[in-house]
Each structure stands twice: as C-alpha cells, then as structure tokens.
Amino acid sequence: MSDLPLPLPHDRIPPGTRDWRSADASRWLAAAPARWAHPLWPTAALVATAVWAIATADGAACTSADPCAADWWGLALAGAALLSLYWVWRLPLLALLGLAVTTAGGVADGGLSGDWWAPSVLAPLFAVAYAVITLVHRLAAARSQRALAEEAAGPDRHRLPPAARNFRRGRVSLAVAALLLPVAAFALWQARQVIGAYEEHAARATPVAAEVLSVEEDDEGATVLEAAVAEGDTTYTVENVLPEDYPVGSIVILLVDGGWVRLAAEPYDIFGWELLLLAAATAGSAFLVNGVTGRLRGDRLGREPLPVLRVLVREGHGDGRTWVYAADDLTAGHPLLSFHSLPTPDDEETENADDTQNADDSDDDAEDEGAGQGGHGEPTEEETAALEREMAEVAAILGGTDPLPPLCEAVLFGAPRAGAELAFVAGEDDGAMVERSVTPARPAVPGPLESLRGGSNQRRERRRRIPVDEIAAGMRPTAAPVSWSADRGSRAVGLLLLLAQGGATWVMLVDGPSWHRAALVIGLPWLIGSVSTALNWRVTADRRGLWVTGAWRVRHVPWERISVLRHDHDSIVVGATGQDDVKLSPTGWSWFQHRLGGSPAAIRAADEARALWHRPELRPERDSAPGEQGMPLGPLIVALGVLWGAAVLLLF
C-alpha cells in the first residue's frame, strides 16, 4: 500500500503556484484566534448574565392603569439578542452590530431607571464588553492570517476554474428563510387579529369593580378568577394568567360587554403567537442573513483573482469535513484548517460528457432493442459483484469501519483564514475534482474543552495512524499465537458499568412503573454487553487470522478478509470482506489512561494487529487452541444479574 498522496495533474496547477510549506503554515496557525476568544465563552457569559438579570429584576404587576399588553419592542430586542448570540459564533462583524443594538435598546427600554451599580446590571454590561473584545480579536486574527497566507502565496493571482465560478451559495438557507418568514408574518397577523377583537369589545365594554372571591384551576388546567360586584349579587368568572396578582379579597376592574368579560389588567393572551413569531422570525432572519452573506462571499470568490497555494487535502473520517495540510506534510500529521465542501461539475468532465452523449444514446437504444427482442434485463455476474461491493462500502461507512479517505495533492484558491470562503482543485484516481466550501473555514486549533475531550478528532486520528513500519520495527516473529486482552483500565470501566447495571436492576424492580423504568429495560441489554466486553475482551492473532472475543461469542476473521483494523473511540474495529464486521466496545477509557501516563492495551492491540495484517512475515507460525482464544463473559454476567434481581425481590 502506497502512503503517497494522490497526484494532481500538472495542467490543473496554475503557473507560479507556491507550496504552502510547514514553516509558513505554522506561522499562519499561530496567528489563529486565541482560546480565550472562542465563541463558547462570550456566549456563556452573555446567557448567564442575562438570565441572572431577568431573574432578579423587579417585574411590575399588571394593573388597570398599566395593563399587560403586547410588548413589540421587547419582542424585537429578544430576537436581536438571540441573533447576536448566533452571530457571535458565525459572523463576528454582524455580532458587533447586534450587540450594539441590543445593548442600546435595553438601555432605552428602561435600563437607565435601574440601579447601575447593582451586580445584576453590571454583569451583563461586562459580558457585552468581553464579547466585543473577543470579536475584535477574532477579526484582527483573521486579517493577520490573510496577510500571512497572501505572503506565502506570492504575487501571482488566478481566477477559479470556470465550473467553480458558477457555484451558487446560500440556496438552502434562502429556501428555509422563505418558509420561516411567512410563518412569522402569519403569527404577527394572528396576534393583531386577537388584539383587534379585544379593542372592539373594550370600546363597548363597561368597567366594573369587583371583589375577588376565589382563584382556582379548572378541569383544563387554566386559572379561573371568580369575582363579585360590590353592589348587587352579580358574580363573574374570568380566566387570568397571573393569579398571584389577585389575592382573595382584592378589588379588580372588569370590562363587561354582554357575555364578554375580561380583566382590565390582562386584556388578552397572545403569548403563543408571540412565541411563534419570535422563533420563526429569529430563525428565518438567521437563515436569510446566512444565505445572503454566503451568496455575496461566493460571488466575490468567483469574480476576483485569488492567491493560490499548493496543499494536501483529505476528507475527515467521521466528520465529513475537508482537512487541509501543508504541502510537505506527507503523513498528514498536522492539520491546518477544515471546512465542509461540495463538488462542482468540472469543465473538462462536462466537455467529455457532451462528446460522448451521442454514443451513450446509441448504446441505450441498442440495449432497449435487445430487451424488446426477449432480453429479461437480468444483471450479469460483474454487475452483481459491483452492487455487492457498493453495498459493502455503504455498510462500512454506516458502521464506521470504512478505511481512511486518501490524501490528495491540491491547489487552494483564496486566502485561508478563520471564516474564509475557499475552493480547491484536488487530485483523484482518474484526474481532478473541483470543490467549493459551504461552511466557513476553521483553523485546526484546540477547542475550549479540548482537555476534557482528550484531544481533537484529528489528533485522535493521528494517534491511530502510527506508521506500520514504526510499529513493526518493535515486533519480532513468534511461533506461538499473540494475544491482547483487557487491562486494568478496561476492567475498571467494566466494574463501574457493573455497578450501574446493579443500580438499574434495583430501580426496575423496586420503583413503580414509569418512563425511567422503561428506558432502563431497553438499555439493560446494551449495559450487559458493555460490562462483559470491558471486563473480558480479548484479541488473539495466529497463523490463520484474528480471533476476537466479545460479550457473547468468539469471532474469527481470516487475514485475507480484513479490510479495516483500527482503534476508534475506545473501540476496536475489524472490518471484514464477505462477513459481518467485528467491533469491541468499550475497551477502556483511553483519555484517562493517557492522563495517568499509561498505554491502553486496546490501542496497542489495534496497532500491533494492524502490523501483523500488513506484514505477513511477523505473523505467528501456528494456530491457536480454543483455550488461547478466550471465553465470552456475557452469559455469566446475565446469571449474576438474575441472582442480584432475585436478592432484591427477596429483600423488598
């Protein structure tokens, strides 16, 4: 197997294109926004302080003189605040505008009347200031990265390939916005209808003072207030939203228009329509802005001459993102940036398709004639084999056992930076492909919670991709089979899960029927399998292949049928051709074991078994005996669970 990247044809490389070398790329990556400026922190600060301010605010009670009517201004400010939070993540420049509007609107909406030195007032202002600092820092970092990328690219500028210039961005976002914004308009219209109907009744209604007799809930859960007129024995029953504002014995003003009765302090209830309006208008506006900005950025990318850089690219395994590496990083060990991308129809492929269209049509006509003369259209053996291969590839992708996508030579169009719009031409098996980014570029720097997750996806991937030669150098041929089994870290995980299984059994048998109990019943088989695997997994390599011992049985995978072998998210995955894939999970907690300075047995098992797969001369010389292959622990765990359940029933 060759570790060289797929080459890019020379005629697809614009003249004067420079390599993006590791030295320049490292400087570019060092200029990325700092971790303290990650959008998570200002977003958390803004949300937490806003919730605190709202919770501690003194809400004015609804009165007849100041009724609780529609607050369109407050609703608009809430939408602007939600949009600002979203833009803090996606569009820093618009986030600055949104924060300015929201802050100014909040002050104008009564903020000056409060105690400015109160912590609940100062905290949101400090959160806004911190958010502004992070946004300015991110914009400055993007400018620095752009300058470094243009310096590395040199003076030459080139336009995108013709097919990529016509790529239209923002279609999906604009389509979703076209669905959501009419919903918002409908909600506003319905709310105005309710208000209009109230105003018609209120214009004819007679104000009546009444004493509250009781405040109770009706059969439908609505709060109902019963009040009696001071003069006479007339009583009225009316729904209300804020029962705490109307204690028994207090006097309320009712508006009475025949059989229509409303509290003057609570004229109408349009909360549902307001909520729908807020959700639809905010989401629709976000999609609209995304679509417009994406369209403008895409058009600018296709219109202007751009800096170009030679790089390496690879589609991420499991995340679908396109990862970019320096041109001299042949091991793909240090990713620089990533983005989601979509292919564009290549101009050369389009020409070839046009040239061969007539021939294809002739072939189709001939096939149709053959079918009309008695052909049954049965697939050939080659077609059946191709279909089986495709189905196997789809199953491998869905099961996470597909091989890593290839590394490809590529030319990157555009100045890479945080949030950039980019395009690239990359090599593939039969020529070249052209793709455009559909999400903003993101530098490959540690995230804010990286230490808690045990490293980025790319770093975990690199840890799995230790070169086979490096692993094989530390191994020696043996006559006896080689085995790897659960270590202390894996067994510790198994014991914790076993305790959880015992607790789940207790809850199911002692507590009464509930949805929690149903969830435990559904999850118990998975829990038993995980306990059995973590405590007792085993992989044995012998002359003929691998013997994999899981929770319930021992599976044999011959060497010649193995297609994938790796450690992935605390699981050992063995992909096989012509039989079901094998997956052992969980096999420990590699993140915690690495933090303790240990070397997880599962990672070592996957690496060394992969070396045996690629290097037949290192494989054991004899077959393994059944006793050397291990024994599944699942049945024993089930028996222990039954005994524990019986003990719980006897005790309770």
Secondary structure, DSSP 8 states (H G I E B T S, - for coil): ---S-B---GGGS-TT-EE--HHHHHHHHHTS--GGG-THHHHHHHHHHHHHHHHHS------SSS-----HHHHHHHHHHHHHHHHHHH-HHHHHHHHHHHHHHHHHTTGGGS-TTSHHHHHHHHHHHHHHHHHHHHHHHHHHHHHHHHHHH-S-EE---HHHHT----HHHHHHHHHHHHHHHHHHHHHHHHHHHHHHHHHH-EEEEEEEEEEEE-TTS-EEEEEEESSSS-EEEEE-S-GGGS-TT-EEEEEEETTEEEESSS----HHHHHHHHHHHHHHHHHHHHHHHHHHHHHHHHHS-EEEEEEEEEE-TTT--EEEE-TT-TT--SEEEEE-EEEE--HHHHHHHHHHHHHHHHHHHHHHHHHHTT------HHHHHHHHHHHHHHHHHHHT-S-----EEEEEES---TT---EEEEEETTEEEEEEESS--EE----TTHHHHTS-HHHHHHHH---HHHHHHT----SS-EEEE--HHHHHHHHHHHHHHHHHHHHHHHS-S-HHHHHHHHHHHHHHHHHHHHHH-EEEE-SSEEEEE-SS-EEEEEGGGEEEEEE-SS-EEEEESSS--EEE-----HHHHHHTT---HHHHHHHHHHHHHH-GGGS-SS---GGGS----HHHHHHHHHHHHHHHHHH-
